[in-house]
Amino acid sequence: MARKRGRSIEDRVRDQVKKRNDSGGTFRPILNFDGVDPKPTAFKIEKAGKIKISILPYIVATDNHPDLDIGDEDYKLEVYVHQGVGPNNDMVLCKNRTYGKSCYICEERQKLIDTGLEWDNEEVRALGSSRRCWYNIEVPGQEEKKIQIWHKVSWTNFEKRLMGTSEEDYEDVVIFASLKDGAYVNFKAVDAKFGTTKYFDYENFSLESRPKLTDSKLDEAYALDKLLIVPTYEEVKALFLGGEVPEEKEPTPEPTPKPKPGKEPVKRRSKAPESEELESSKCPFDHTFGLDCNNHDSCAECEEDMFTECIDLQEAMKEPEEPKKRVLKRK
Ligand SMILES: [Zn+2]
């Protein structure tokens, strides 16, 4: 059980979770804002309590989008990511679960399963990916920040519940992001715990009509798909194995046509990253990375980034396994 640290571990965990919502940190980003002007602020939830945001639609600009075509409108970017990859704890897009393409890490995971390990085996889980969302949002009261990006939002804790609320209240499930008939999304961030891990959970969702937005909002909103860093198979492999990432640097998509809906069967759930040999060595104190976070006195000594990644991984493990069929109706 979590023992109380002398120093406020709660504050620290809160910081970690906050950081998790940020694009920054030392992890390899999923979105690339190089050359983007103006650069959007990363939305941060500072403390538990009521929150009101306005989710904006954007126009899909590239083939990077997992489901939609160029010119379509969407209100989020929803992809799968592997976290804590390789010695640098990188985060990287999972092209298997996102596009149904080859992913080195997923292949390594499958190899483990083929040797007879169960999906919930620690090593197998470590190679899983988690579903995250990115949003263009505006926050009443933070007008000076203009459009903010909410990064890496847990699909389970936010998007899924938002969809549930929206479906209950409206026929068109994405109406909350509509320019004309949109709605503010109200919800509550609450301090939550998974095992001994603390983080913000989201509850009490409700929609509240918002003023009409002009079409210019669509142009202002960031095309999230365009910012997505789609790594090559070799890049993922190199990150995973800890080698040099082949110099290729392209946040652009490969011109391969994407297999739209049917994606790959997606192996069960799982969550989190690393390889067998990393698994044992990743935790600097020889505890189980992604499972023992904040369970040991030494956790208080852990490096911030390592600690964040460990928490993230634990949280990710409670995500449900079913891949979902995305409902996207538009008027
Ligand atoms: Zn993968």
Residues whose N, C-alpha, C, O or C-beta is under 5 A from the ligand:
A	BS01	ZN	C94 K95 N96 C103 I105 C106 S129
